[in-house]
């Protein structure tokens, strides 16, 4: 009788060990499967991030002298869609980015471009001002100061980013940069000055006179 009890205990103990080892094996197998899934997902995430970064880097490539001006499409002060491709090959372009409508420096710059409009016209050049304010803001700005050239609304600053226009004061103020582009769409000159607003007009005319 005692031998049977001992045998049953031994069998029960062995069965317990088997169950214990079976659970451990299952746990280990499950752990390996989960780790493999995590590694695969991390690799996939890294691959997607790499593609996104490369795409972003291409979009954010800074425009330099000698670069081809990028195509873009924005609304002008009248709410009309303006596509840069519609004027490429027909006009020299003066594309100037400015911080904000109706601020002292931006007003001085815009009025200087306005006053020299006929001179730019003689140089077969089109003036295009770009900032991040709305179409309505641009229209108010243009009407208040009798601006006679195109203002484009770049809400979200996407075109500004495409050109790689730098910011000032630790990124608090959008940069003031002018790009002179010939009829072939090549950037001939870049003038970057936040403080010398009117100098953008002087420099633009100087370069346009050189390419006549």
KARA-V932577 format. One record per backbone hydrogen bond with DSSP energy under -0.5 kcal/mol. CO is the residue of the C=O (numbers start at 1). NH is the residue of the N-H. E is the energy in kcal/mol with one decimal. If there is no record, write none. Layout:
((CO	NH	E) (CO	NH	E))
//
This chain:
((1	5	-2.1) (2	6	-2.6) (3	7	-2.6) (4	8	-2.6) (5	9	-2.4) (6	10	-2.3) (7	11	-2.6) (8	12	-2.8) (9	13	-2.6) (10	14	-2.5) (11	15	-2.6) (12	16	-2.1) (13	17	-2.3) (14	18	-2.6) (15	19	-2.7) (16	20	-2.8) (17	21	-3.1) (18	22	-2.7) (19	23	-2.6) (20	24	-2.3) (21	25	-2.6) (22	26	-2.3) (23	27	-2.8) (24	28	-2.8) (25	29	-2.7) (26	30	-2.6) (27	31	-2.6) (28	32	-2.2) (29	33	-2.2) (30	34	-2.5) (31	35	-2.3) (32	36	-2.4) (33	37	-2.1) (34	38	-2.4) (35	39	-2.5) (36	40	-2.5) (37	41	-2.5) (38	42	-2.5) (39	43	-2.4) (40	44	-2.3) (41	45	-2.6) (42	46	-2.6) (43	47	-2.2) (44	48	-2.4) (45	49	-2.6) (46	50	-2.1) (47	51	-2.1) (48	52	-2.5) (49	53	-2.7) (50	54	-2.4) (51	55	-2.3) (52	56	-2.7) (53	57	-3.0) (54	58	-2.0) (55	59	-2.0) (56	60	-2.1) (58	61	-1.0) (64	67	-2.3) (67	187	-2.9) (72	84	-2.4) (74	82	-3.6) (75	153	-2.8) (76	79	-2.0) (80	76	-2.7) (81	83	-0.5) (82	74	-2.1) (82	84	-0.5) (83	86	-1.9) (84	87	-1.9) (84	88	-1.2) (87	90	-2.0) (87	91	-1.7) (92	126	-2.9) (93	95	-0.6) (93	181	-2.8) (94	96	-0.7) (94	128	-3.0) (95	179	-3.0) (96	130	-2.5) (97	177	-1.1) (100	103	-1.1) (103	107	-2.9) (104	108	-2.2) (105	109	-2.2) (106	110	-2.5) (107	111	-2.6) (108	112	-1.7) (109	113	-2.2) (110	114	-2.4) (111	115	-2.6) (112	116	-1.3) (114	117	-1.5) (116	120	-2.2) (117	121	-2.3) (118	122	-2.1) (119	123	-1.3) (120	125	-2.4) (121	124	-1.7) (124	92	-2.9) (126	94	-3.0) (127	150	-1.1) (128	96	-2.9) (129	152	-3.3) (130	98	-2.2) (131	154	-3.1) (134	138	-2.2) (135	139	-2.4) (136	140	-2.4) (137	141	-2.3) (138	142	-2.8) (139	143	-2.7) (140	144	-2.3) (141	145	-1.5) (142	147	-2.3) (143	146	-0.6) (150	129	-2.9) (151	77	-0.8) (152	131	-1.7) (152	154	-0.7) (153	75	-0.6) (154	157	-2.8) (157	161	-1.9) (158	162	-2.1) (159	163	-2.3) (160	164	-0.9) (160	165	-2.2) (163	63	-2.1) (166	175	-0.9) (168	172	-0.8) (168	173	-2.3) (169	172	-1.6) (173	168	-3.1) (175	177	-0.6) (176	193	-1.7) (177	97	-3.2) (178	191	-2.6) (179	95	-2.5) (179	181	-0.6) (180	188	-3.1) (180	189	-1.2) (181	93	-3.2) (182	185	-2.0) (185	69	-3.0) (186	182	-2.3) (186	188	-0.6) (187	66	-2.9) (189	180	-2.6) (190	192	-0.5) (191	178	-2.8) (191	193	-0.6) (195	197	-1.8) (196	200	-0.6) (197	200	-1.2) (198	201	-1.0) (198	202	-1.4) (199	203	-2.8) (200	204	-1.8) (201	205	-2.3) (202	206	-1.9) (203	207	-2.1) (204	208	-2.2) (205	209	-2.2) (206	210	-1.2) (207	211	-1.0) (209	212	-0.8))
//
